[in-house]
């Protein structure tokens, strides 16, 4: 797979002055600082978001979409200026689609700590206009949700009809149910967990070390470097590791097997650097991310995922989950090695013990964790029915 010969940018972050695309911006904490779980505070916090459809007069049809690790606010719509690729869930959001924008007012915001318009490490610090870099504090999933709650107030949404998210987005959805039980009417948690496991943390730790050991990372303060002199190698390796967890053994075997990139050149010899097709695939995905993401945001968001634990500061997991009182759909993927399906079944089982309406849907796909992005057709019908039932219940 060919990669661009143009030197990679020091960051793939959206920066002030870049074309906004469909992004809208909301700023808060202009007169009172925004407190984070870490004890740090932020001021002049920006949230980049996109909307589709129209909000009803009674504001009862709003749906919040929460993105995953390297996602952003562009959940639907074509590629174009300001958006290098089509919406990451374009098959699911739009007129006549499962999340029907003819009926629902749909919102997706770039998370706090992200790099596509919301305040994050690549954003200008309010005091000097230079990127936060190493000055950006640790953020948690709960901090992200608090920022989204501010956005909901700004948009005039007293309660979301549903909060929907996959992977890290599912973590946000669950935290919405725990933190703001009166501001949500239903939840959809896809390929996610109630608390990060040791193995999930282990995968994240490898990626963080790859970035930290890249000398061009410069402790997080690399933004004034020239193109090609940023932490591209560390971020690329981190993405390569993650990409392995996003797919299944079956997919890698069926697609690549033991094929070499250039078997004719190798012949019957063996060489240390002869490359397998799967290596080329991983390298392609690493290089691709470098051009659209930021190394510090990768660190910040990855750490937030590792810190995710609904029970933290709330006693037990049972006690935390008891705060969720709304209909919930949990979606698992049988081939998901990163967030195995048992974790989504646990969500449903725990809610049912609390006598909360909860249903489990499983995606039958070999594509692993990313199947919720690839095989949306398998959850389209149950998701559409779930949203319709929740919407109808408001009239009963």
N, C-alpha and C positions, 0 to 999 in steps of 0.2 A: 504494500500500500504506500503510495507516494505521499510525502509530506512537503509542505511549503519550504522553499529555500530562503524565504524572507526571515530574518532574525525574529524570534518571538518577542512580543512586547514584555516589558518587565511585569506588567499586570494586564489581565484580560478584563479588568473591572470597567464598568460604565463610570465615566467621570463627568463632572459638571462641564458643560460645553459640548458634550457629545449629543447627537440627535436623540431626543427622548422617545421616539417611536410612539407607542400607545401609552406610555407611562404617564401617570398623574402623580403628583407629589403632595404629601401632607406633612407638615412640620409641627412638632409639639415640643414641650419642655423648653419653651422660649423664656418663660419667667419663673419657672420652678423646675429644678433638676429632676431627672428621671432616675429613680433608684433601682439598682440591679441586685440580683441575689448575692453577688460577690461582695457587696458593700460599697462598690464604686458607684459613681453617678455619671450621667451624660446630660448635656444640654444641647438644644437645637437639634433634635433628633428628626431625621427625615425618613419617611416611609414611601417607597415607590410602589405603586399599585396599578392594576388595570381592572376595568369593569366591563361587563357585558349585560345587555338587557336593561330593564327599567325597574326601579323600586316602586312597588305599589303604594297607594296613598296611605295604607295602614302599616307600611314597612314590614309586612309579614312574609315576604317572598325572597329574602336575602340569603344567599348561600356563600359561605366562605370556603375557598379552596386553598389548602396549605401545601406548599411545595416541598420536595425532598432536598437532599444535601446540596447538589449543584444546580438545582432548579432556580426559577426566578418568577417574576410576576406574569411573564408571557405564557400563560397556560393555554391560550387559544388564539388563533389568527395566523396569518401568513408571515413568512419571513419578509424582511424589508429594512428600510433605514431604522436603525436603533434596535433591530432584532435580527440576529444572524441566522436564526433557524425558525421554522414554524413553531407554534405553540406546542409545549411538551405533552399536552393532553387534548389536542385539537379534535381527536375522534370522539371525545366525550362531552365537550362543551360547545354549544352553539344552537342555532335554531333547529328544532326538531330532533336534537340529539339527546342522549340520556339526561344530561344536565341542561335542560331546555331553556335557552335564553329568551324564548318567546314568553315563558312563564315565570322564570326566575331572574332575579338580579344577582349576578355572579361576580364575586370579588376575589382577586388573588393578589397578595402583597409579597414583595421580596422581604425575607426575614431580616430582623435586626442582626447585624454582623455579616450580612450578605455583601455582594459586590455589584449588584445591578440596580443601584439607585437608592437603596436604603442605607442608613448610616452603618458603616463598617470600617475595617482597618484601612481601606484605601480612600475613605472619605476625608475631606479637608477638616482639620480640627478647628473648632470655632475661634480659638484664641490666636492662631498664627496662620491659618489657611493651608498649612502643610498636612500631608496625609497622617492620620493617626499612627499607622505603623505599629511599633512596639508599645505605644501608649494606649492602644485599644484594650479595654478590659475584657475579662472572661464574661461571656454571656451564657445563659441557660435557655432551655426550651420555654421555661416559665417567663423569662424576660421577653422572648419573642412573642408569646401570647399576650402579655401585657401591652406591648406595642400595638398588636392587632386590635386589642380592646379599645385603645385610644382611637384607632382608625374607625372602628365601628361606631363609636360615639360621633366622630366627625361626619360620617356618612348618614347619620340619623337612623341607625339600625339598633333598636333596643334589644333585639334577640335574633340570632341567626336561625333561619329555618333548619339549616344543617351546616355542620362544619365537617369537611371531607378532606382527607389527606392520606397519602401513601408514604411508607418508610418514615423519614423524619416528619413528614406532614402528618402521619398518623399519630406520632407522639404529641404534636401540637393539638390535634383534635381531642385526644384523651385529656390533655391538660385543660383544654377549654371546658370539658365536662366537669372536671374537678374544681377548677378555679372559679368558673363563672356558671354554675348550674342553672341560674335563672336567665342567662343570656344565650342559651342554646336550646333548641327544641329537638335536635337529633344529632347523632354522630355517625360518621363512617370512617373506620380505622382500617387501613389496608396495609398488609405486609409490615407490621410494626410490633411494638411490645410495650408492656407496662413499665419495664425497667430493663436497662441494657445489661446483657449477660457478660461474663468474663471473656467469652470468645469474641463477642462483638467489640468489646473494648480492645482486645488484643489486635484485631485487624486495624482498628483506628490508630493504635500506638505505632504500628509499623509505618503507616503513612506519615504520621507526624515526625517520626525520626528521620525519614527520608528528606523532608523539607528542612528540618532543623540542621541536618548535616551538610546541606548544600551551602558551600561558602558564599554563594551569591545571595543567599537569604539575608545575610548581614544582620542577624538578630531581629529581623522584621522591618528594618529600615532600609529598603532597597529602591524606593520609588524614584529617586533621582538618577538611577543608573541608566545607561544607554540601552536601546533595544538589543537583546541577545545577552545582556549582562545581568539579568534577573534570575530568580531561583527556578528557572524552567525545568532543570533536570530533577530537582527534588519533587516539585509538584507533579511532573510527568510520572515519576516512579510511584508516587503515592496513588495516582489515578490508576496506574497499571495494577497495583495490588488490589484496589477496590474493585476494578473491573472483573477480576477473577471471582470475587464474591457475588457479583451481580448476575452471573450466569451459572449454569449447571454443568456437571461433568458430561452429561449426555450431549449438550449443545456443543461444547468444545470438541468432543470426540467426533460427532457427526460432521461438524463443519471443517475441522482442521486435521483430525487424525494425527498422523506423524509426518505430514507433508512438509517438505522443505521449500523455502522461498525460491531457490534456484538449484534444483537437483542436478541439472545438466552440468553446471559449473563445478559441482562437488564430485560427481562421479561416484566411484567406490571408495573414495578417501574419507577420512574423518578429520575434522578441523574444529578447534575450540570455538570459533566464531561463526561457523555455519549456522544459518538462522532458520528456525522452524516457522511455518506460517502463523502459528499461534503467537509467537513472539512479535511478528510484524503487526499483527492485529492489536496486541496490547500497546505497542509503541505508537501506533496510529491514534489510539484513544488518549494516550498520555499527551501527545503533541497537540491534539485537538482541544483538550481542556485548557492547556496553557494559554491559548489564544482567546478564551472566553471567560476565564475565572481568575481569581486572585489567590495567591499562596496563603496569605494571612487569613483570608476568609475561609479557606479550606481548613486551616487549623482551628479557627474559632468555632465554626459550625460543627466540625467533627468532635471537638471537645464537648460542645453542648449535647451532642447525641450520647457521648459516653457518660455524661453526668445525668442523663435522663433517668429518673426514678420517681414514680408517682408517690412512693412511700416516704421520700425524704422529707423530714420535718413534720410528718403527719402520723407518726406512730407506725401503723402496719399498712400493708398493701390493701387489705380488706377494708380498713377504715377510710383510706383514700378513695377507693373505688365506690364506697357507699355514698359518696357525694354525687355520683352520676345517677340521675333519675330519669333520663330521657331514652327513647328508643335508640338502639345502637346496632349497626351492622359492622361485623368484623370480617375481613376478607383475607384468606390465606392462600398460599401458592404451594402446591405439593412439592415442587422441586426447589424451593427457596432454601439455600444453605445459610444465608445471612440472618434472616428473620424467619426461622422455621414455622410451619403452619401450627404447631402445637401452641405457640405463643398467642396466636389470634384465637384459637379455641379456648385458651385460658381466660381471655378477656370475656368471651361469651359466658363461659361457665361461672365466672365470678359474678357477673351481673345478674345471671339467672338466679343464683343463690339469694341475691338481694331483691328478687322479684321485679327486676327491670326488664322490659321487653328487649330481647337481644337475639340476633340471628347470625348464623355463620354461613359464609359462602366461600367455596374453594375454587380457585382457578386451576384447571387441569391443563398444565402447560409444562413443557420441558425447559422453558427459557429462564427459570430461576427467578431471582428477586425482581428483575426488571419486567416480569410478565405482566404486572399491572399497567405498564406503559405500552407493552407490545400486544397483549391479548385483551384489550378493553372490551371486545365483543362479548367475552364470557361474563363480564359483570354488568354489561349495559342493561339487560332486562331486569335483573334483581335490583339494581341501583335505581332505575327509573321507577319501578313499582314501589320501592321503599320511600323515595321522595314524594311520590304521589300520595301515598298513604299518610305520610306526616303532614303534607299540605292539606289534605282533606280533613284530617283530625282537628284542624284549627277551626273548622266551621261547625263541628259537632258539639 
